[in-house]
Amino acid sequence: MRSAPRPPSYHHGDLRQALLTAAATRDPEALSLRELAQGLGVTAASVYRHFDNKQALLDELAARGFDQLRQRFAAAFDPEGPPADVPEAIERLCRLGEAYLAFADDEPALWRLMFGTHAAQYRAAATASGQPSSYDHLPAALHGLKTCGVIPQEPQAADVLFAWSAIHGLAALRLGQVPAARGPVGSVARDMVHRLVRGLGGDVKLW
């Protein structure tokens, strides 16, 4: 008679990471700590040794998500330094849009968690350490367009919201499998930037 399979054995801290990894692929609204435990082959009690409740797990998961997004944006460009010329100013915004779309494509459940019902709460918790926020990059990219003469006026808060709404909406449509929103991330992001620059009164002939 074959013996029953043994449940996985986790070292201290491994289960915490395993729970976060598993939760990152689940719908946050339907997430159940008990189901996560069953999926990992551990008891529900062992989960509560790492997280007091579902919200505590989601708080940490969202914070890690914002850290990942911040790293992708940091790889796109340094917001502290101005662009050298028009091509670089445009390229910075293109890379930023591409990083945002790619993150949503790669981590759809995590993206929905970060920008869902409790977005403000998660954002505040994620930036409490004093690190630069991922939200610093878009205003810096738009300011670079003005510095290099691509757009005629210094971007205002409403302009930043307009740009973010456009790329955020595109990410949501891609996750919804809307055909018009699909396509290679790089080309889709570049087309969106072209339209954003035009919407901000920019001279597209410059690039």
Secondary structure as UniProt FT lines:
FT   TURN            12..13
FT   HELIX           14..23
FT   TURN            24..25
FT   HELIX           28..30
FT   HELIX           33..40
FT   HELIX           44..47
FT   TURN            48..50
FT   HELIX           54..76
FT   TURN            79..80
FT   HELIX           86..106
FT   HELIX           108..114
FT   TURN            117..118
FT   HELIX           119..126
FT   TURN            127..129
FT   HELIX           134..136
FT   HELIX           137..147
FT   TURN            148..149
FT   HELIX           157..175
FT   TURN            176..177
FT   HELIX           179..181
FT   HELIX           185..199
FT   TURN            200..201
FT   HELIX           204..206
//
